[in-house]
Amino acid sequence: MDTRTVEMWLRMTADALRGSDNAQRAMGTLGGGPLSPSSLEAWMKLWLAEGGQSGSGTISAAEVSEFHTMLEDSWRLLGVVPRNRYDELNKHYEELRRRLEDSERTVRRLRRALGQGGEQAEARSMLDTWENLTEQTLATQSEWARRGLQGWGTEPGDDEQDDDKQDDDTSK
């Protein structure tokens, strides 16, 4: 990545921390929406122009991609979740919570029906199947939410492999 771009990013971050309105506004707009390559390129042109660089210069797709990677890595390092990603994950969480509550109500209703007698073997089988399905669905959806918080750059299971490696290192 171009050292000028990194320097401009670090200056803008420092200015935002010092209270500069322009830098804080630019930082706020950065996390306000999804970062498509075109929106990130437009944002980069805007703040590079703010920083005294020529706003009419072109920014290559590689520079945009490298900047996006650097930005995501710095957010991950600092534990920052952009507002748009947080809102999306919160929406998914609320939907999962609603589905779980609906499933729990259905299980309770089926248990009551089972307790009232009748075809107990069939009702018990249906209840067990529904309960297993609910648990599998919840586990899958929780995994999706975990991956969303973790970021899109890591593969499932990477954390477990890293944990296993650390456990092996500490046991030596």
Residue frames as a rotation matrix with the C-alpha (Angstrom) as fourth column:
MET 1
0.587 0.809 0.000 0.00
0.809 -0.587 0.000 0.00
0.000 0.000 -1.000 0.00
ASP 2
0.119 -0.470 0.874 1.12
0.388 -0.789 -0.477 3.51
0.914 0.396 0.088 -0.73
THR 3
-0.477 -0.390 -0.788 2.81
0.867 -0.061 -0.495 5.00
0.144 -0.919 0.367 2.33
ARG 4
-0.930 0.192 0.313 1.12
-0.171 -0.981 0.093 8.34
0.324 0.033 0.945 1.59
THR 5
-0.023 0.986 -0.166 -2.28
-0.249 0.155 0.956 6.68
0.968 0.063 0.242 1.99
VAL 6
0.155 0.015 -0.988 -1.30
0.802 0.582 0.134 5.11
0.577 -0.813 0.078 5.30
GLU 7
-0.816 -0.518 -0.255 0.13
0.573 -0.668 -0.475 8.42
0.076 -0.534 0.842 6.51
MET 8
-0.679 0.634 0.371 -3.08
-0.400 -0.743 0.537 10.26
0.616 0.216 0.758 5.55
TRP 9
0.243 0.780 -0.576 -5.18
0.156 0.555 0.817 7.64
0.957 -0.288 0.013 7.34
LEU 10
-0.117 -0.367 -0.923 -3.10
0.950 0.229 -0.211 7.93
0.288 -0.902 0.322 10.51
ARG 11
-0.968 -0.214 0.130 -3.23
0.184 -0.960 -0.211 11.75
0.170 -0.181 0.969 10.40
MET 12
-0.312 0.931 0.189 -7.00
-0.395 -0.308 0.866 11.69
0.864 0.196 0.464 9.96
THR 13
0.290 0.383 -0.877 -7.36
0.561 0.674 0.480 9.27
0.775 -0.632 -0.020 12.86
ALA 14
-0.536 -0.570 -0.623 -5.18
0.842 -0.308 -0.442 11.49
0.060 -0.761 0.646 15.06
ASP 15
-0.905 0.248 0.347 -7.14
-0.174 -0.957 0.231 14.59
0.389 0.149 0.909 14.01
ALA 16
0.045 0.977 -0.207 -10.42
-0.107 0.211 0.972 12.84
0.993 -0.022 0.114 14.81
LEU 17
0.135 -0.072 -0.988 -9.11
0.877 0.472 0.086 11.91
0.461 -0.879 0.127 18.26
ARG 18
-0.825 -0.496 -0.272 -8.08
0.564 -0.750 -0.344 15.53
-0.033 -0.438 0.899 18.84
GLY 19
-0.181 0.875 -0.449 -11.60
0.520 -0.303 -0.799 16.69
-0.835 -0.378 -0.400 18.00
SER 20
-0.888 -0.143 -0.436 -11.35
-0.268 -0.610 0.745 17.98
-0.373 0.779 0.504 14.44
ASP 21
0.024 1.000 0.006 -14.91
-0.470 0.016 -0.882 18.29
-0.882 0.018 0.471 13.10
ASN 22
0.285 0.059 -0.957 -13.95
-0.956 0.087 -0.279 17.41
0.067 0.994 0.082 9.52
ALA 23
-0.684 -0.621 -0.383 -12.00
-0.581 0.781 -0.229 14.32
0.442 0.066 -0.895 10.54
GLN 24
-0.773 0.453 0.445 -14.74
-0.183 0.512 -0.839 13.16
-0.608 -0.730 -0.313 12.91
ARG 25
0.258 0.885 -0.386 -17.38
-0.693 -0.109 -0.713 13.67
-0.674 0.452 0.585 10.23
ALA 26
0.016 -0.339 -0.940 -15.28
-0.917 0.370 -0.149 11.69
0.399 0.865 -0.305 7.71
MET 27
-0.927 -0.374 0.024 -14.75
-0.344 0.824 -0.450 8.87
0.148 -0.426 -0.893 10.22
GLY 28
-0.441 0.843 0.307 -18.46
-0.336 0.162 -0.928 8.83
-0.832 -0.512 0.212 11.04
THR 29
0.399 0.612 -0.683 -19.47
-0.859 -0.011 -0.511 8.51
-0.321 0.791 0.521 7.40
LEU 30
-0.470 -0.674 -0.570 -16.98
-0.812 0.583 -0.021 5.70
0.346 0.453 -0.822 6.88
GLY 31
-0.995 0.068 0.073 -18.78
0.024 0.875 -0.483 3.33
-0.096 -0.479 -0.873 9.24
GLY 32
-0.474 0.871 -0.128 -22.26
-0.601 -0.427 -0.676 4.55
-0.644 -0.244 0.725 8.31
GLY 33
0.625 0.701 -0.343 -22.92
-0.723 0.355 -0.593 2.22
-0.294 0.618 0.729 5.40
PRO 34
0.742 -0.352 0.570 -21.63
0.372 0.924 0.086 -0.88
-0.557 0.149 0.817 3.68
LEU 35
0.103 -0.817 -0.567 -18.17
-0.480 -0.540 0.691 -0.44
-0.871 0.201 -0.448 2.19
SER 36
0.831 0.114 0.545 -18.52
0.417 0.519 -0.746 -1.25
-0.368 0.847 0.384 -1.49
PRO 37
-0.154 -0.959 0.237 -15.42
0.926 -0.057 0.373 -0.66
-0.344 0.277 0.897 -3.60
SER 38
-0.143 0.120 0.982 -17.04
0.676 -0.713 0.185 2.35
0.723 0.691 0.021 -5.32
SER 39
0.849 0.483 0.213 -18.20
0.176 -0.639 0.749 3.97
0.498 -0.599 -0.628 -2.06
LEU 40
0.611 -0.706 -0.359 -14.80
0.562 0.067 0.824 3.41
-0.558 -0.705 0.438 -0.45
GLU 41
-0.285 -0.711 0.643 -13.05
0.958 -0.240 0.159 4.87
0.041 0.661 0.749 -3.50
ALA 42
0.258 0.459 0.850 -15.30
0.406 -0.850 0.336 7.97
0.877 0.258 -0.406 -3.38
TRP 43
0.974 0.087 -0.208 -14.63
0.224 -0.280 0.933 8.31
0.023 -0.956 -0.293 0.34
MET 44
0.216 -0.973 -0.080 -10.88
0.830 0.140 0.539 8.00
-0.513 -0.183 0.838 -0.21
LYS 45
-0.249 -0.276 0.928 -10.97
0.816 -0.576 0.048 10.67
0.522 0.769 0.369 -2.91
LEU 46
0.661 0.584 0.471 -12.89
0.224 -0.753 0.619 12.97
0.716 -0.304 -0.628 -0.60
TRP 47
0.942 -0.271 -0.200 -10.57
0.146 -0.206 0.968 12.69
-0.303 -0.940 -0.154 2.36
LEU 48
0.002 -0.957 0.289 -7.41
0.950 0.093 0.300 12.65
-0.314 0.274 0.909 0.27
ALA 49
-0.005 0.076 0.997 -8.63
0.599 -0.798 0.064 15.93
0.801 0.597 -0.042 -1.22
GLU 50
0.923 0.359 0.138 -9.35
0.085 -0.540 0.837 17.19
0.375 -0.761 -0.529 2.31
GLY 51
0.672 -0.710 -0.208 -5.79
0.487 0.213 0.847 16.28
-0.557 -0.671 0.489 3.25
GLY 52
0.293 -0.572 -0.766 -4.28
-0.460 -0.787 0.411 18.49
-0.838 0.232 -0.494 0.58
GLN 53
-0.641 -0.485 0.595 -3.98
0.244 0.606 0.757 15.88
-0.728 0.631 -0.269 -2.17
SER 54
-0.782 0.359 -0.509 -5.46
-0.622 -0.423 0.659 16.21
0.022 0.832 0.554 -5.61
GLY 55
-0.227 0.799 0.557 -9.03
-0.378 0.455 -0.807 14.99
-0.898 -0.394 0.198 -5.47
SER 56
0.556 0.460 -0.693 -9.07
-0.791 0.035 -0.611 14.45
-0.257 0.887 0.383 -9.22
GLY 57
-0.514 -0.828 -0.223 -6.40
-0.857 0.507 0.094 11.74
0.035 0.239 -0.970 -9.08
THR 58
0.387 0.636 -0.668 -7.35
-0.587 0.728 0.354 8.18
0.712 0.255 0.655 -9.74
ILE 59
-0.175 -0.344 0.922 -7.19
-0.902 0.431 -0.010 5.49
-0.394 -0.834 -0.386 -7.14
SER 60
-0.555 -0.103 -0.825 -6.58
-0.603 0.733 0.315 1.98
0.573 0.673 -0.469 -8.41
ALA 61
0.562 0.788 -0.252 -8.79
-0.466 0.554 0.690 -0.95
0.683 -0.270 0.679 -7.46
ALA 62
0.117 -0.614 -0.780 -5.75
0.560 0.690 -0.459 -2.52
0.820 -0.383 0.424 -5.77
GLU 63
-0.828 -0.421 0.370 -5.29
-0.004 -0.656 -0.755 0.56
0.561 -0.626 0.542 -3.55
VAL 64
-0.059 0.893 0.446 -8.97
-0.855 -0.276 0.439 0.51
0.515 -0.355 0.780 -2.61
SER 65
0.632 0.288 -0.719 -8.77
-0.045 0.940 0.337 -3.21
0.773 -0.181 0.608 -1.81
GLU 66
-0.303 -0.838 -0.454 -5.60
0.574 0.220 -0.789 -2.77
0.761 -0.499 0.414 0.27
PHE 67
-0.756 0.079 0.650 -7.13
-0.430 -0.809 -0.401 0.15
0.494 -0.582 0.646 2.14
HIS 68
0.341 0.940 0.005 -10.29
-0.699 0.250 0.670 -1.85
0.628 -0.232 0.743 2.80
THR 69
0.413 -0.273 -0.869 -8.20
0.404 0.910 -0.094 -4.72
0.816 -0.312 0.486 4.18
MET 70
-0.690 -0.723 0.031 -6.18
0.343 -0.365 -0.866 -2.34
0.637 -0.587 0.500 6.37
LEU 71
-0.450 0.614 0.649 -9.37
-0.719 -0.680 0.144 -0.70
0.530 -0.402 0.747 7.63
GLU 72
0.606 0.699 -0.380 -11.07
-0.377 0.673 0.636 -4.02
0.700 -0.242 0.672 8.47
ASP 73
0.081 -0.670 -0.738 -7.90
0.604 0.622 -0.499 -5.26
0.793 -0.405 0.454 10.19
SER 74
-0.833 -0.398 0.385 -7.62
-0.013 -0.680 -0.733 -2.10
0.553 -0.615 0.561 12.28
TRP 75
-0.004 0.905 0.426 -11.30
-0.837 -0.236 0.493 -2.31
0.547 -0.355 0.759 13.27
ARG 76
0.636 0.212 -0.742 -10.86
0.048 0.949 0.313 -5.97
0.770 -0.235 0.593 14.21
LEU 77
-0.344 -0.874 -0.342 -7.70
0.541 0.113 -0.833 -5.15
0.767 -0.472 0.434 16.22
LEU 78
-0.857 0.033 0.514 -9.48
-0.333 -0.797 -0.504 -2.38
0.393 -0.603 0.694 18.12
GLY 79
-0.780 0.617 -0.105 -12.64
0.564 0.620 -0.545 -4.42
-0.271 -0.485 -0.832 18.61
VAL 80
-0.585 0.550 -0.596 -14.75
-0.484 -0.826 -0.288 -1.98
-0.651 0.120 0.750 16.59
VAL 81
-0.451 0.552 0.701 -17.89
0.793 0.609 0.031 -3.06
-0.410 0.570 -0.712 14.77
PRO 82
-0.984 0.108 0.138 -19.12
-0.015 -0.837 0.547 -0.54
0.175 0.537 0.825 12.18
ARG 83
-0.602 0.795 0.078 -22.62
-0.512 -0.309 -0.802 0.73
-0.613 -0.522 0.593 12.90
ASN 84
0.050 0.660 -0.749 -24.15
-0.989 0.140 0.057 -0.71
0.142 0.738 0.660 9.73
ARG 85
-0.435 -0.260 -0.862 -22.76
-0.237 0.957 -0.169 -4.18
0.869 0.131 -0.477 10.51
TYR 86
-0.994 0.106 0.037 -23.93
-0.020 0.162 -0.987 -3.90
-0.110 -0.981 -0.158 14.13
ASP 87
-0.321 0.936 -0.145 -27.44
-0.822 -0.351 -0.449 -2.92
-0.471 -0.025 0.882 13.01
GLU 88
0.009 0.283 -0.959 -27.55
-0.800 0.578 0.163 -5.83
0.600 0.766 0.232 10.56
LEU 89
-0.703 -0.341 -0.624 -26.39
0.052 0.850 -0.524 -8.32
0.709 -0.401 -0.580 13.20
ASN 90
-0.888 0.434 0.155 -28.81
-0.272 -0.224 -0.936 -6.88
-0.371 -0.873 0.317 15.73
LYS 91
-0.058 0.884 -0.463 -31.66
-0.997 -0.078 -0.025 -7.35
-0.058 0.460 0.886 13.24
HIS 92
-0.141 -0.070 -0.987 -30.61
-0.396 0.918 -0.008 -10.98
0.907 0.389 -0.157 12.72
TYR 93
-0.959 -0.244 -0.145 -30.37
0.044 0.375 -0.926 -11.48
0.280 -0.894 -0.349 16.48
GLU 94
-0.570 0.810 0.140 -33.89
-0.678 -0.367 -0.636 -10.15
-0.464 -0.457 0.759 17.02
GLU 95
0.155 0.602 -0.783 -35.22
-0.908 0.399 0.127 -12.45
0.389 0.691 0.609 14.30
LEU 96
-0.459 -0.407 -0.790 -33.43
-0.095 0.906 -0.412 -15.44
0.883 -0.114 -0.455 15.86
ARG 97
-0.982 0.108 0.154 -34.78
-0.159 -0.035 -0.987 -14.54
-0.101 -0.993 0.052 19.29
ARG 98
-0.188 0.972 -0.139 -38.31
-0.943 -0.218 -0.251 -14.30
-0.275 0.084 0.958 17.90
ARG 99
0.098 0.181 -0.979 -37.98
-0.640 0.765 0.077 -17.68
0.762 0.618 0.191 16.17
LEU 100
-0.789 -0.447 -0.421 -36.63
0.033 0.654 -0.756 -19.28
0.613 -0.610 -0.501 19.33
GLU 101
-0.791 0.554 0.259 -39.51
-0.465 -0.269 -0.843 -17.92
-0.398 -0.788 0.470 21.40
ASP 102
0.112 0.843 -0.526 -42.00
-0.990 0.140 0.015 -19.21
0.087 0.519 0.850 18.81
SER 103
-0.152 -0.259 -0.954 -40.34
-0.328 0.924 -0.198 -22.63
0.932 0.283 -0.226 18.86
GLU 104
-0.976 -0.216 -0.016 -40.35
-0.046 0.277 -0.960 -22.75
0.212 -0.936 -0.281 22.65
ARG 105
-0.392 0.910 0.139 -44.08
-0.822 -0.277 -0.498 -21.92
-0.414 -0.310 0.856 22.68
THR 106
0.233 0.453 -0.860 -44.70
-0.821 0.566 0.075 -24.72
0.521 0.689 0.504 20.18
VAL 107
-0.564 -0.511 -0.649 -42.72
-0.073 0.813 -0.577 -27.19
0.823 -0.278 -0.496 22.29
ARG 108
-0.924 0.267 0.272 -44.69
-0.305 -0.090 -0.948 -26.21
-0.229 -0.959 0.165 25.41
ARG 109
-0.023 0.968 -0.251 -47.97
-0.979 -0.073 -0.190 -26.59
-0.202 0.241 0.949 23.52
LEU 110
0.090 -0.011 -0.996 -46.91
-0.548 0.834 -0.058 -30.02
0.831 0.551 0.069 22.25
ARG 111
-0.880 -0.427 -0.207 -45.88
-0.046 0.511 -0.858 -31.08
0.472 -0.746 -0.470 25.76
ARG 112
-0.596 0.743 0.306 -49.32
-0.662 -0.237 -0.711 -30.06
-0.456 -0.626 0.633 27.06
ALA 113
0.272 0.691 -0.670 -50.97
-0.938 0.346 -0.023 -32.04
0.216 0.635 0.742 24.28
LEU 114
-0.322 -0.485 -0.813 -48.79
-0.265 0.871 -0.415 -35.00
0.909 0.081 -0.409 25.15
GLY 115
-0.978 -0.089 0.186 -49.75
-0.196 0.122 -0.973 -34.72
0.064 -0.989 -0.137 28.81
GLN 116
-0.252 0.965 0.079 -53.47
-0.919 -0.213 -0.333 -34.83
-0.304 -0.156 0.940 27.98
GLY 117
-0.129 0.164 0.978 -53.18
-0.086 0.981 -0.175 -38.41
-0.988 -0.107 -0.112 26.77
GLY 118
0.781 0.453 -0.431 -54.16
-0.486 0.006 -0.874 -39.90
-0.393 0.892 0.225 23.48
GLU 119
0.893 -0.450 0.016 -51.59
0.323 0.615 -0.719 -40.97
0.313 0.647 0.695 20.96
GLN 120
0.838 -0.537 -0.094 -48.61
-0.206 -0.471 0.858 -40.50
-0.505 -0.700 -0.505 23.23
ALA 121
0.144 -0.845 0.515 -45.99
0.598 0.489 0.636 -42.34
-0.789 0.216 0.575 21.20
GLU 122
0.190 -0.009 0.982 -46.72
0.943 -0.276 -0.185 -40.31
0.272 0.961 -0.044 18.06
ALA 123
0.930 0.191 0.314 -46.89
0.108 -0.958 0.265 -37.03
0.351 -0.212 -0.912 19.99
ARG 124
0.670 -0.741 -0.044 -43.63
0.021 -0.040 0.999 -37.80
-0.742 -0.670 -0.012 21.81
SER 125
0.000 -0.656 0.755 -41.92
0.885 0.351 0.305 -38.60
-0.465 0.668 0.581 18.51
MET 126
0.449 0.246 0.859 -43.21
0.701 -0.694 -0.168 -35.38
0.554 0.677 -0.484 16.95
LEU 127
0.997 -0.068 0.025 -42.09
-0.067 -0.735 0.674 -33.40
-0.028 -0.674 -0.738 20.00
ASP 128
0.380 -0.916 0.129 -38.58
0.328 0.264 0.907 -34.90
-0.865 -0.303 0.401 19.96
THR 129
0.005 -0.333 0.943 -38.24
0.999 0.040 0.008 -34.22
-0.040 0.942 0.333 16.23
TRP 130
0.711 0.336 0.618 -39.40
0.404 -0.914 0.031 -30.63
0.575 0.227 -0.786 16.63
GLU 131
0.915 -0.389 -0.109 -37.07
-0.066 -0.411 0.909 -30.07
-0.399 -0.824 -0.402 19.58
ASN 132
0.116 -0.908 0.403 -34.06
0.650 0.376 0.660 -31.48
-0.751 0.185 0.634 17.69
LEU 133
0.154 0.019 0.988 -34.88
0.931 -0.337 -0.139 -29.36
0.330 0.941 -0.069 14.66
THR 134
0.938 0.233 0.256 -35.16
0.132 -0.924 0.359 -26.25
0.320 -0.303 -0.898 16.82
GLU 135
0.661 -0.745 -0.084 -31.80
0.071 -0.049 0.996 -26.93
-0.747 -0.665 0.020 18.48
GLN 136
-0.058 -0.689 0.722 -30.07
0.888 0.295 0.353 -27.55
-0.456 0.662 0.595 15.14
THR 137
0.426 0.299 0.854 -31.55
0.728 -0.673 -0.128 -24.40
0.536 0.676 -0.505 13.63
LEU 138
0.999 -0.045 0.006 -30.54
-0.038 -0.763 0.646 -22.31
-0.025 -0.645 -0.763 16.62
ALA 139
0.362 -0.927 0.104 -26.99
0.356 0.240 0.903 -23.71
-0.862 -0.290 0.417 16.54
THR 140
-0.058 -0.344 0.937 -26.68
0.997 0.025 0.070 -22.97
-0.047 0.939 0.341 12.83
GLN 141
0.632 0.374 0.679 -28.03
0.467 -0.883 0.052 -19.46
0.619 0.284 -0.732 13.16
SER 142
0.904 -0.381 -0.196 -25.79
0.019 -0.421 0.907 -18.75
-0.428 -0.823 -0.374 16.15
GLU 143
0.043 -0.913 0.406 -22.83
0.724 0.309 0.617 -19.84
-0.688 0.268 0.674 14.04
TRP 144
0.169 0.088 0.982 -23.90
0.880 -0.462 -0.110 -17.40
0.443 0.883 -0.156 11.29
ALA 145
0.941 0.223 0.253 -24.11
0.093 -0.893 0.440 -14.57
0.324 -0.391 -0.861 13.79
ARG 146
0.622 -0.778 -0.093 -20.71
0.229 0.067 0.971 -15.50
-0.749 -0.625 0.220 15.27
ARG 147
-0.099 -0.655 0.749 -19.15
0.956 0.146 0.255 -15.44
-0.277 0.741 0.612 11.80
GLY 148
0.507 0.360 0.783 -20.74
0.616 -0.787 -0.037 -12.05
0.603 0.501 -0.620 11.12
LEU 149
0.986 -0.168 0.000 -19.21
-0.111 -0.653 0.749 -10.60
-0.126 -0.738 -0.662 14.27
GLN 150
0.382 -0.896 0.227 -15.90
0.432 0.390 0.813 -12.27
-0.817 -0.212 0.536 13.56
GLY 151
-0.020 -0.351 -0.936 -15.67
-0.696 -0.668 0.265 -10.81
-0.718 0.657 -0.231 10.07
TRP 152
0.880 0.448 -0.158 -15.71
-0.398 0.516 -0.759 -12.31
-0.259 0.730 0.632 6.65
GLY 153
0.311 -0.849 -0.427 -11.97
-0.868 -0.070 -0.492 -12.91
0.388 0.524 -0.758 6.38
THR 154
-0.593 -0.570 0.568 -11.62
-0.766 0.617 -0.180 -15.94
-0.248 -0.542 -0.803 8.65
GLU 155
-0.347 0.421 -0.838 -12.67
-0.425 0.726 0.541 -19.45
0.836 0.544 -0.073 7.85
PRO 156
0.662 0.618 0.424 -14.89
-0.683 0.265 0.681 -21.46
0.308 -0.741 0.597 10.21
GLY 157
0.924 -0.290 -0.247 -12.75
0.358 0.885 0.299 -23.55
0.132 -0.365 0.922 12.53
ASP 158
0.181 -0.910 0.374 -9.67
0.199 -0.338 -0.920 -21.31
0.963 0.241 0.119 12.31
ASP 159
0.183 -0.055 0.982 -10.23
-0.828 -0.547 0.124 -20.15
0.530 -0.835 -0.146 15.90
GLU 160
0.920 0.200 0.336 -10.47
-0.359 0.773 0.523 -23.73
-0.155 -0.601 0.784 17.13
GLN 161
0.680 -0.731 -0.049 -7.24
0.551 0.554 -0.624 -24.66
0.483 0.398 0.780 15.35
ASP 162
-0.006 -0.679 0.734 -5.48
-0.217 -0.716 -0.664 -21.65
0.976 -0.163 -0.143 16.84
ASP 163
0.467 0.253 0.847 -6.78
-0.865 -0.069 0.497 -22.58
0.185 -0.965 0.187 20.32
ASP 164
0.993 -0.117 0.013 -5.57
0.114 0.983 0.142 -26.18
-0.029 -0.139 0.990 19.88
LYS 165
0.347 -0.920 0.184 -2.14
0.436 -0.016 -0.900 -24.92
0.831 0.392 0.395 18.80
GLN 166
0.011 -0.313 0.950 -1.93
-0.641 -0.731 -0.234 -22.61
0.768 -0.606 -0.209 21.82
ASP 167
0.791 0.326 0.517 -2.94
-0.609 0.498 0.618 -25.48
-0.056 -0.804 0.592 24.14
ASP 168
0.832 -0.544 -0.107 -0.18
0.482 0.805 -0.345 -27.66
0.274 0.235 0.932 22.64
ASP 169
0.096 -0.835 0.542 2.37
0.108 -0.533 -0.839 -24.86
0.989 0.139 0.039 23.06
THR 170
0.158 0.008 0.987 1.49
-0.848 -0.511 0.140 -24.28
0.506 -0.859 -0.074 26.70
SER 171
0.940 0.240 0.241 1.59
-0.333 0.795 0.507 -27.97
-0.070 -0.557 0.828 27.59
LYS 172
0.586 -0.789 -0.183 5.23
0.368 0.461 -0.808 -28.30
0.722 0.406 0.560 26.45
